[in-house]
Structures are given as C-alpha cells and as structure tokens.
Amino acid sequence: MKPLYLSSFLLLLLATLVACSLPQPSVPTVTVAEINADPSASQDQQVIIRGYGIIEAMMPLCPGYVGIDTRRVLVDENHDMLPARLSTNDLFESALQSGTLRPFTGMLHLYTGDQGCPGGIVPVLQPWFDIQAVSDGDS
C-alpha cells in the first residue's frame, strides 16, 4: 500500500508543479477612452486602469425628492472619468485622488437601463468600474 500512497503523492506534486508553471492569463490595461469606444469589449472582465484616483461629487436629487446622491468616478491617466465603486471600504483611503499615477485593478461592468429625472428619463448603456485593488506605484 505504501507505494500507492507515494505514487499518488508524486502525481499530485507533479500536477501542482505543472499548473504553477503554466503562464497565467494577463490582465489587460485599458483607458476610459477605450472603454467608452467599445463598452462591451471588456464587459464583466478584470482590467487595469492607470489613473490618479477617485473623486466624489454630491449631487442633489431630482426636483421633488429630498436628499443627496453621492457619486464616485475614477480619473484615468488622460484625465477622463469613469463611474466607479470600491469593492471594500478598506480601499477608500488608497483610492482617493492623490495626483500620483498608479494602477487600479477591478471588474468592468455595464449598466443598461434608464437614467434621469421624471420627464427627462433616457435609456443608457453606462460602463462602470468595480475597484478591487490599488497599487502604490505606477506599473
């Protein structure tokens, strides 16, 4: 029985080494202009956007509604903006606008639906970025 255990262990070890040595799929780096030119090209895929950080804007709601709507956008290397969301609150401080160009990794999604206030609602196809990681430096 011992040779069977040893051969199973060696087979498992070999499979692990082969899997680790296979090339890992690379994550593409894209710009907001490229995303806006073809929003569905990277839909529901992980991408890297080189950018300066997120900015937040507080906007009033439609007339007749009470409250404030907080919106976040990522500013990319060309100073183009893309609606963004942080996958965890732990990323908030590192993602804030800093003036330092760095890579933001996350999932690119598309919102398809209505946007606007009553009387001015229009259908939209809006890409948005779910930020999952922020690196310290430009890479």
N, C-alpha and C positions, 0 to 999 in steps of 0.2 A: 504493500500500500504506500510506503514512503516514496518510491519512485514516481507514483502517480501524483502525489502532492507536489513533489519537486518539479515535475514537468508542467503541472498546472501553474505553479508559481512562475516558472520561467516563461511560459507562454503569456501570462498576464503582464509580466515585466516587459517582454518584447513588444507587446501590443501598446503598452503605455509609452515606451520609448519611440515607437514609430509615430504614434499620434502626436507626441510633443515635437517631433522633428518635422512634421508636415507644415508647410507655410500657412500662416494664419491669414484670413482674409483681411485686407487693409480697409480702414475706414476712410472714405473719400473726404477731401477738403473742398468745400463749396463756398460761394459767396451768396449774399442775399440777391444780387442781380441775377445770378444763375438760377437760383430757386424761383424767382419771380418770372423768369423767361420760360421755364417749364416746371411748374409746381408739382406735377405728378411724377417726375423723373426720380425723385428721391423719397417719395411718399412712404411713410412708415419704415424708413431705414435710418440706421445710425450714421450721422455725418459729423464732421468737424467744421466749425465756422470760426475763422480767425477774427477776433473782434476786440473791442475796447471795454465792453461791459454792458450791463443792463441799466436802463434808466426807467424811472416810474413817473407816470403822469396821473394826476387825479382829475377826473372829468365829471361835470355834472351829468345827471341822468336826463332823459328826455323830459320835456315840459310836462308837468302834471305828476311827475314821480319825485319822490323825496330820497335823497342820498347822494353818495359819491361813488363813482366807478373808478377803481384803480387799475391802470393798465401798465404792463411791463413790455419793453422792447429791448432787443439786443442790437447794439450798434456794431456793425462789422467793420473790417479794415478799410472799406471805401466810404464809411460813414452812412451806409444805407441801413435802414431799420427793419426788423422783423419781429412781430409779436412773439413773446417768449414767456415761458413759465419755468420755475425752478422745481425739479422733481422732489427736492427736500429743502427745508428751511436752512439746513446746515450750509448750503451753498450761497446764501444771501450775501454775506459779507464779501466773499471772494469774487462774486459776480458783479458787484456794484461797479458803476462807471469809475475807472481809475486813470484813464489816459495811457495805460500800458497795453500794447497789443499782445494778446495771448489766445491760445486755442480753447474753444468751448466745444465739448462733446455732448451729443444728445440725439434724440429722435426727432425727425422732421415729420410733422403731421399736416393734414389738410382739413380745414373746417369748411364744410359745404352747407350753406343754409342762408337764412335771412339776417340782414343787418340793417340797423337804422331805427328811427323813431316812427311811431304811428303816423301814417300819411306820407312817409318817405322811406318805407322799407324796400330794400332791394336784395335780390339773391347775390351771394358772393361765393367765391372759391378763395379762401384765405389760408396760405401756409402759416404754420406756427411751429416754434421750436421748443421742445421739452429738454431743458438743460439738465444733464446728468453729472457732468464733471467740468471743472475749470482748472486748467493747468496754470502754474505760476508764471512761466516764461513763454516767450514766443518759440514755437517749434513747428 
